[in-house]
Amino acid sequence: MEISDRKRTILTALITLHADSGDPVGSGILAGFLESLSVSSATLRNEMAELTTLGLLEQPHTSAGRIPTQLGIRYYIDNLMNPWSMESKEREQINRIVRGMDNDPEKATEKAAGILAELFGLSSVAMTPRGNNPHLVHFRVLKIGRYNYALIGVTDAGSIQSRVCRIEKDLSESRLHHVEQLLNKYLVFISPEDVNNDLMLRIGSQLAEESLAYTPLIQSALSLVENLSSYRVYTDGEQNLFSYRDVYSQILPYLEYINDSKKLAELLLRAQTSFSIYIGEEIDPSLTNLGMITGHFRAGRLNGHLGVIGPARMNYAYILPRLRYFCEALSEAFSE
């Protein structure tokens, strides 16, 4: 769709004003905001009526001003939006926040959800780094009591997975090292789909008559591998949406939506580019008044995903560059 330069200026101004207040924008307010355009309120009304005919604006009430439609916001994002530049103090604030985060990608992902919700005063979602074929790259067994042992697995994303188990036998350091070697021989770099009883029997056969005593450790290790197939999605800041009256009616459907981690993961993974914006029904048919910006960060060779959710009118031009910078800073932290 091609529209005149004047219509483009009017649409951009109206969306900017509507993002701040959530109220319909009338020609009088628009004329004051666009003094440099040097056109009358009557001309602005005519242009707004034409934009309404094109489906880019709508008039919620008779004699009221206009608000952008989902199509209008999409046109603005794809054709008109100029991201707001960041000040050096904003970059330093984000760098300082990222430096204080945990080096474990999984813990950092959970923390990131809370940080983004607070940073933008909106709702947020974060998905742990996962590849197409997640696997463990190393096991370590530590004695933490006479009969209690901690099993630690390091994933290909750099995260730490652990289990504590009890063995009714006081293992020597040499026997403990032997079990650890077997786990690192049979259970690293394998897919969760390859975990089966035969694998447990093969490990047990290397322990001969002592295999029964080691069963809790072996089962715990197999469980760590199997659970790698389940990604984790964290959300935060849902209460922030109560600050926006235009999304009141959709808060309950939204809460139901984010409780379905599979749906959230599918949306985060849908993006064809590094950063994507979804509006209304592009997210879900029940969330017509909401918008979402998503991006990803790198943890080693894997991608983690972050998203910010708010009213469809939210200030995308402000949020997008700051979310991008946060993702870049996080990626850089995990590359060090």
C-alpha positions as CSV (number, residue, x, y, z in Angstrom):
1,M,0.0,0.0,0.0
2,E,1.4,3.4,-1.0
3,I,0.2,6.6,0.7
4,S,1.2,10.2,0.3
5,D,4.0,11.8,2.3
6,R,1.5,13.9,4.2
7,K,-0.6,10.9,5.1
8,R,2.6,9.1,6.3
9,T,3.4,12.1,8.5
10,I,-0.1,12.2,9.9
11,L,-0.2,8.5,10.6
12,T,3.2,8.6,12.3
13,A,2.2,11.5,14.5
14,L,-1.2,10.0,15.4
15,I,0.4,6.7,16.4
16,T,3.0,8.5,18.5
17,L,0.3,10.5,20.3
18,H,-1.9,7.5,20.8
19,A,1.0,5.4,22.2
20,D,1.5,8.0,25.0
21,S,-2.1,8.3,26.2
22,G,-4.1,5.5,24.7
23,D,-6.8,8.0,23.9
24,P,-8.3,8.7,20.4
25,V,-6.5,11.6,18.7
26,G,-8.6,14.4,17.3
27,S,-7.6,16.8,14.5
28,G,-7.1,19.7,17.0
29,I,-4.5,17.8,19.0
30,L,-2.9,16.6,15.8
31,A,-2.7,20.2,14.4
32,G,-0.9,21.4,17.5
33,F,1.6,18.5,17.2
34,L,2.1,19.0,13.5
35,E,2.5,22.8,13.4
36,S,5.3,22.4,10.8
37,L,2.9,20.8,8.4
38,S,1.0,24.1,8.1
39,V,-2.4,22.6,7.3
40,S,-5.8,23.3,8.9
41,S,-7.8,21.0,11.2
42,A,-10.3,20.6,8.3
43,T,-7.6,19.3,6.0
44,L,-6.3,17.0,8.8
45,R,-9.9,15.6,9.3
46,N,-10.1,14.9,5.6
47,E,-6.8,13.1,5.6
48,M,-7.8,11.1,8.7
49,A,-11.0,10.1,7.0
50,E,-9.1,8.9,4.0
51,L,-6.7,6.9,6.3
52,T,-9.8,5.4,7.9
53,T,-11.2,4.4,4.5
54,L,-7.8,2.7,3.8
55,G,-8.2,0.7,7.0
56,L,-5.2,2.3,8.8
57,L,-7.3,4.2,11.3
58,E,-10.6,3.7,13.0
59,Q,-13.1,5.9,14.9
60,P,-14.2,4.2,18.1
61,H,-17.0,6.6,18.8
62,T,-19.0,9.1,16.8
63,S,-17.4,12.6,17.1
64,A,-14.3,11.0,18.7
65,G,-10.8,11.1,17.3
66,R,-9.1,8.3,15.6
67,I,-6.9,5.4,16.8
68,P,-4.7,3.2,14.7
69,T,-5.9,-0.2,13.6
70,Q,-3.8,-3.3,13.7
71,L,-3.2,-2.7,9.9
72,G,-2.2,0.9,10.7
73,I,0.3,-0.1,13.3
74,R,1.8,-2.8,11.1
75,Y,2.1,-0.3,8.2
76,Y,3.9,2.1,10.6
77,I,6.3,-0.6,11.9
78,D,7.2,-1.9,8.4
79,N,7.4,1.5,6.6
80,L,7.6,4.5,8.9
81,M,9.2,3.7,12.2
82,N,12.5,5.2,13.1
83,P,14.0,3.5,16.2
84,W,14.9,5.9,19.0
85,S,18.7,6.2,19.5
86,M,20.1,5.3,22.9
87,E,22.1,7.5,25.1
88,S,25.4,6.4,26.5
89,K,24.0,6.3,30.1
90,E,21.3,3.8,28.9
91,R,24.0,1.5,27.4
92,E,26.0,1.7,30.6
93,Q,23.0,0.8,32.7
94,I,22.3,-2.3,30.6
95,N,26.0,-3.3,30.6
96,R,26.0,-2.9,34.4
97,I,22.9,-5.1,34.7
98,V,24.2,-7.8,32.4
99,R,27.6,-7.9,34.2
100,G,25.7,-8.6,37.5
101,M,23.8,-11.6,36.0
102,D,24.7,-15.3,36.5
103,N,27.1,-16.9,34.1
104,D,24.8,-20.0,33.8
105,P,22.6,-19.3,30.8
106,E,19.5,-20.9,32.3
107,K,19.7,-18.8,35.5
108,A,20.5,-15.7,33.4
109,T,17.4,-16.4,31.2
110,E,15.1,-16.5,34.2
111,K,16.6,-13.3,35.6
112,A,16.3,-11.6,32.2
113,A,12.5,-11.9,32.3
114,G,12.4,-9.9,35.5
115,I,14.8,-7.3,34.3
116,L,13.0,-6.6,31.1
117,A,9.6,-6.4,32.9
118,E,11.1,-3.7,35.2
119,L,13.1,-2.0,32.5
120,F,10.0,-1.3,30.2
121,G,7.1,-1.5,32.7
122,L,5.5,-4.3,30.6
123,S,5.2,-8.0,30.7
124,S,8.1,-10.2,29.5
125,V,8.9,-13.7,28.4
126,A,12.3,-15.5,28.3
127,M,13.2,-18.9,26.8
128,T,16.3,-20.8,27.8
129,P,18.9,-21.5,25.1
130,R,18.2,-24.8,23.2
131,G,19.6,-26.3,20.1
132,N,18.0,-28.7,17.8
133,N,19.8,-31.5,19.5
134,P,20.5,-30.6,23.2
135,H,23.0,-32.8,25.0
136,L,25.4,-33.0,28.0
137,V,29.1,-32.6,27.5
138,H,30.4,-33.6,31.0
139,F,29.5,-35.3,34.2
140,R,30.9,-34.8,37.7
141,V,30.1,-36.8,40.8
142,L,30.7,-35.2,44.2
143,K,30.3,-36.7,47.7
144,I,28.3,-34.4,49.9
145,G,27.7,-36.8,52.9
146,R,28.5,-40.3,53.9
147,Y,25.8,-41.7,51.6
148,N,24.7,-38.6,49.6
149,Y,26.1,-37.7,46.3
150,A,25.6,-34.8,43.9
151,L,25.5,-35.5,40.2
152,I,26.4,-32.5,38.1
153,G,25.9,-32.3,34.3
154,V,27.1,-29.5,32.0
155,T,25.0,-28.9,28.9
156,D,26.2,-27.8,25.5
157,A,24.6,-24.4,26.3
158,G,26.9,-24.0,29.3
159,S,24.1,-24.5,31.9
160,I,24.5,-26.7,35.0
161,Q,22.0,-29.5,35.7
162,S,22.2,-31.4,39.0
163,R,20.6,-34.2,41.0
164,V,21.2,-35.4,44.6
165,C,20.9,-39.1,45.3
166,R,21.5,-41.5,48.1
167,I,23.6,-44.6,47.8
168,E,23.6,-47.2,50.6
169,K,27.4,-47.5,50.4
170,D,30.4,-45.4,51.3
171,L,32.2,-45.1,47.9
172,S,36.0,-44.7,47.8
173,E,37.5,-41.9,45.7
174,S,38.7,-44.5,43.1
175,R,35.3,-46.1,42.7
176,L,33.6,-42.7,42.5
177,H,36.1,-41.7,39.7
178,H,35.3,-45.0,37.9
179,V,31.6,-44.2,37.9
180,E,32.2,-40.7,36.7
181,Q,34.3,-42.1,33.8
182,L,31.6,-44.5,32.8
183,L,29.0,-41.7,32.7
184,N,31.3,-39.5,30.6
185,K,31.8,-42.5,28.3
186,Y,28.2,-43.5,27.7
187,L,26.0,-40.4,28.4
188,V,27.7,-37.3,26.9
189,F,26.9,-36.0,23.5
190,I,23.8,-38.3,23.1
191,S,20.3,-37.2,22.4
192,P,17.5,-37.6,24.9
193,E,15.8,-39.9,22.4
194,D,18.6,-42.4,22.7
195,V,18.1,-43.0,26.4
196,N,16.8,-46.5,27.0
197,N,17.1,-49.5,29.3
198,D,19.9,-51.0,27.2
199,L,22.0,-48.0,27.9
200,M,21.5,-48.5,31.7
201,L,22.4,-52.2,31.3
202,R,25.6,-51.4,29.4
203,I,26.8,-49.0,32.1
204,G,25.7,-51.5,34.8
205,S,27.7,-54.3,33.1
206,Q,30.9,-52.3,33.6
207,L,30.3,-52.2,37.4
208,A,29.8,-56.0,37.7
209,E,28.4,-57.1,41.0
210,E,28.3,-53.5,42.4
211,S,25.9,-52.3,39.7
212,L,22.9,-52.5,42.0
213,A,24.5,-50.2,44.5
214,Y,25.1,-47.6,41.8
215,T,21.6,-47.7,40.3
216,P,20.5,-44.3,41.9
217,L,23.5,-42.5,40.3
218,I,22.9,-44.1,36.9
219,Q,19.2,-43.4,37.0
220,S,19.8,-39.8,38.0
221,A,22.3,-39.3,35.1
222,L,19.8,-40.8,32.6
223,S,17.2,-38.5,34.0
224,L,19.4,-35.4,33.4
225,V,19.8,-36.5,29.8
226,E,16.1,-37.1,29.2
227,N,15.1,-33.8,30.7
228,L,17.2,-31.8,28.3
229,S,14.4,-32.1,25.7
230,S,12.1,-29.9,27.8
231,Y,12.9,-26.2,27.3
232,R,12.0,-23.7,30.0
233,V,10.0,-20.5,29.5
234,Y,9.9,-17.8,32.1
235,T,7.4,-14.9,32.3
236,D,7.3,-11.8,34.5
237,G,5.6,-8.4,34.8
238,E,2.0,-9.5,34.1
239,Q,0.8,-7.1,36.8
240,N,2.2,-4.2,34.8
241,L,-0.5,-4.6,32.2
242,F,-3.1,-3.4,34.7
243,S,-1.6,0.1,34.1
244,Y,-3.1,0.1,30.6
245,R,-6.9,0.4,30.5
246,D,-7.2,-0.6,26.9
247,V,-6.0,-4.2,27.7
248,Y,-8.1,-4.8,30.8
249,S,-10.5,-7.1,28.9
250,Q,-7.6,-9.2,27.6
251,I,-5.6,-9.8,30.8
252,L,-7.3,-13.1,31.6
253,P,-6.9,-14.5,28.1
254,Y,-3.3,-13.3,28.2
255,L,-2.7,-15.1,31.5
256,E,-4.1,-18.3,30.0
257,Y,-1.9,-17.8,26.9
258,I,1.4,-17.4,28.8
259,N,0.6,-20.5,31.0
260,D,0.9,-22.6,27.8
261,S,4.7,-22.7,27.5
262,K,4.4,-24.6,24.2
263,K,2.5,-21.8,22.6
264,L,5.0,-19.2,23.9
265,A,7.9,-21.3,22.6
266,E,6.3,-21.7,19.2
267,L,5.8,-17.9,18.9
268,L,9.4,-17.1,20.0
269,L,10.8,-19.7,17.5
270,R,8.5,-18.4,14.7
271,A,10.7,-15.4,13.9
272,Q,12.5,-15.4,10.6
273,T,14.7,-12.5,11.7
274,S,16.8,-11.7,14.7
275,F,14.1,-9.3,16.1
276,S,10.4,-9.5,15.3
277,I,7.2,-7.6,16.1
278,Y,3.8,-9.2,16.4
279,I,0.5,-7.3,16.8
280,G,-2.9,-8.5,18.0
281,E,-4.0,-11.6,16.1
282,E,-0.5,-12.2,14.9
283,I,0.1,-13.4,18.5
284,D,-3.2,-15.1,19.1
285,P,-6.8,-14.4,18.0
286,S,-7.8,-13.7,21.7
287,L,-5.2,-11.0,22.1
288,T,-6.2,-8.3,19.6
289,N,-5.1,-5.4,21.8
290,L,-1.6,-6.6,22.6
291,G,1.7,-6.4,20.9
292,M,5.0,-8.2,21.3
293,I,8.6,-7.6,20.4
294,T,11.0,-10.7,20.4
295,G,14.7,-11.1,20.0
296,H,17.4,-13.7,20.7
297,F,20.7,-13.9,22.4
298,R,23.6,-16.3,21.9
299,A,24.9,-18.7,24.5
300,G,27.8,-20.6,22.8
301,R,26.3,-22.0,19.6
302,L,22.7,-21.9,20.8
303,N,20.0,-19.2,20.8
304,G,18.0,-18.1,23.8
305,H,14.9,-15.9,23.2
306,L,13.4,-12.9,24.9
307,G,10.2,-11.0,24.4
308,V,8.4,-7.9,25.7
309,I,4.6,-7.8,25.7
310,G,2.4,-4.8,26.1
311,P,-0.6,-2.9,24.6
312,A,-0.6,-2.9,20.8
313,R,0.0,0.9,21.0
314,M,3.2,0.5,22.9
315,N,6.3,2.6,21.8
316,Y,8.0,0.1,19.5
317,A,10.5,2.7,18.3
318,Y,11.7,3.1,21.9
319,I,11.7,-0.5,23.0
320,L,13.2,-2.3,20.0
321,P,16.7,-0.8,20.1
322,R,16.9,-1.2,23.9
323,L,15.8,-4.9,23.7
324,R,18.3,-5.4,20.8
325,Y,21.1,-3.9,22.9
326,F,20.2,-6.0,25.9
327,C,20.4,-9.2,23.8
328,E,23.7,-8.1,22.3
329,A,25.2,-7.4,25.7
330,L,24.0,-10.8,27.0
331,S,25.4,-12.6,24.0
332,E,28.8,-10.8,24.5
333,A,28.8,-11.8,28.2
334,F,28.4,-15.5,27.3
335,S,31.1,-15.3,24.7
336,E,33.8,-14.2,27.2
